[in-house]
Amino acid sequence: MANHFDLEEQEQIEQLKHFWNTWGTLITALLVVVFAGFAGWNGYQYWQKRQATQAAALMHAVDVAISAQDAARANQAFADLKDKYAGTVQAAQAGLMLAKASVEQGKLDDAKAALGWVVDKGDEGYQALAKLRLSAVLEQEKKYDEAFKALEGTVPESFAGLVADRRGDIYAAQGKRTEAVEQYQRAHAAIEKGMEYGRIIEFKLNALGAEPTVLAQAKTPTSETQR
């Protein structure tokens, strides 16, 4: 009986040797690839976290410098962000912060430079925000053609109403009532029903002697009512 088990074990060992001789190299190679990929992914995750942490520290430095009205330090921190962490969310946020502070200080050229950088380097959400704010700065300078141009290109659908509203503001600033009303109507239609911003657009329309198309249609008597 013992010999019988020895023979079975020997056969299994021989089968295992044959299997390993046939597939061992491939299995080893696959394991190396899997573990290398796993190590690479962990390394990438660590690198991303490290980038985000360092970028956040520089963004905080921009914020602190702005609060202290230290333009030189704010600009230096933002320059470091652009140089080392251009692809981070923090860099785009810092650009918007710096632009806002520059507008408040009347430094419109600095604001345009910061916003232009976010338009070029930020993700689509921050790009859209930067376009809207850049357009507003250019309108403030009465550079209306450039203000319209700043709004060109694709934006996320959620920004469509805001872009139309911004165009309406530019037309209104030029005294072009018909065009302004048309854009405000589009903006009102695109804004989600019940949002407070819709009331602001209604106010702008009312100031031009108009009202949202939907409300106007609701107030128009139907043929049945007239009868």
N, C-alpha and C positions, 0 to 999 in steps of 0.2 A: 504493500500500500504506500509505504514511504517513497519507494522508487517511482510509483505512478505520479505522486505529487511533485517529485523532483523533475520528472520529465515535463509536466505541465508548466511548472515555473520556468524551466529552461526554454520551452517554446515561447512563453510570454515575453521572456527577456529577449529572445532572438527577434520576435515580432517588433518589440519596442525599439531594438537597435536598428532594424530595417526601416521602421517608420522615421526614426530620428535621422538616419543617414539620408533618407529621401527628402524629408521636409524640414529638418532641423535648421538649415541655413536660412530658409525663408521665414520660419517662425521667429528666429532670432532677429532677423532684419526688421520684421514687422514690430516686434517688441521695442526695438531701438527707436523706430519711427514714432511709435505711440508715446513712449516715455519722453523722447525729445520734444514732441509736440506739447505734451503736458507741462514739461519744464519751461518751454518757450512761452506757453500761454500764461503760466504763473509769473514768469518774468515780465511779460507785457503788462499784466494786471498791476504788478508792483510799480512798473515804470509809469503807468497812467496815473496811479494814485500819487506817486511822488511828484509828477508834473502838476497835477491839480493842486496839491498842497502848496507847492512853491509858487504857483500862479496866484493862489488865493492870498498868500502872504503879500505879494506885490500889489494885488488889487486893494488889499487893506491899506497898504502904504499910500496908494493913490488917494483913497478915501480920507485918510488921516491928514494928508498934505492939503487936500482941498478944504477940509474943515478948518485947518490952520491958515488958510489962504496963502499957502506956500507954493506958488505956481512952479517954481524951479524944481522942487522935490517931486511934485505931482507929475510933471512932464518927464522927469528922469525915471521914475518908477514905471510910468506908462511906456517909455522907450525900452526899458528892460523887458517888460511884458511882450512887446511887439517883437523884440529881438529873439527872446528865448522861448516864449510860450504863445506864439501867434495863433495857434490852432485851438486854444482853450476858450471855454465859455467866459472865464474870468477876464481875459484880454478884451473881449467884446464888451463886457459889462463896464470895465474900466474906461473904455473909449466913450461909451455913452455918458458915464458920470463926468468925465473930463469935459466933454462937449457941453453938457448942461451948465457946468460951472463957468466955462468960457463965455457962454451966452450971457449969463447973469453978470459977468464982469465986462460985457461989451466987447469981448475979444472974438469977433465973429470969424475971423480967418482961422484962429486956432480951433474953434468949434467945427468949422467945415473940414479942416484937415483930419480931426479925430473921427468925425462921422464918415468921411470918405474912406478912411482905413477900415472901419467896421463894415461898410458896404462891400468892400473888396475881400475882406478876410473872415467875416463872421458867418455863422450858419444862417439858414434862410430866415429864421425868426428875427434874429438880431439885424440882419441885412434890411429886412422890411422896416423895422423900427428906425434904423439909421436913415433910410431913404425918406421916411416921413419927416424926421427931425431936420434933415439936411434941406429938404424942400421948404420947411418953415423958415429956416435961417435965410435962405435965398429970397424967399418972399419978403422977409423983413428988410432985405437990402434992395427990394423992388426989382430984383433980377427974375422977372416972371418966366421968361422962356427957360432959364436954367432951372427954375423951381419945378416946372413941368417935366423937364428932362430928368431930374433927379428921381422922379417917380416911375420912370420907364423900367421895363423888364418884368419878369414874373415875380409874384409874391404869393405866399400861402393864401388859400382861399379865405381864411379867417380875417385877413387884412384887406380884403377887397372893399368893404364898406369904408374903412378908414382912408384908403387911397382916394376913393371917390369924394369923400368929405374934404380931404386936403385939396383936391382939384377945385372943388367948389369954393374953398376959401381963396384960392389964387384968382379965380375968375371974379369973385366978389371984390377983391382988393383992386382989380382992374376996372370995376364998375360994369362988368358984363353980366347983367342980371339974368338973362335967359340961360346962358351957359351955366351960371352958378346954380340956378334952380334945378336944372337938369341933373347936375352932378349930385346935389343934395338929395334929390329924389332917389337916385341910384343908391346913394349911401344909406338912406333910410330903409330902403327895401332890403339891403344886404345885412343890416344890423339885426341881430336876433331879437325877436319880439319880446318886449318887457324889459330890455336893457335900458339903464338910465341914459346911456349915450344917445339913444334914439330921441330922447326929449331935447337934447342939445341941438340935434339936427333939425327937429321941428321948430325950435326957437329961431334958428338961422333962416329957415324957410319963411316963417311968419314975418321976420324982419324984412324980407324981400317981397312981402305981400302974397306969399304962396303957402301951401300946406302940403303934407305928404299925399301922394296920389291915392294911396289906399284909403286914407281918411276922407279925402275929397269924394271918392267914389261911394263911400259909405253914406255920405251926407246927401248925395244926389238922389232925389225921389225916383223910384221905379215907375214904369208905365202903369202898373197895377195901382200903385199908391195915388198917382195923379188922377186915375179914374174915380 
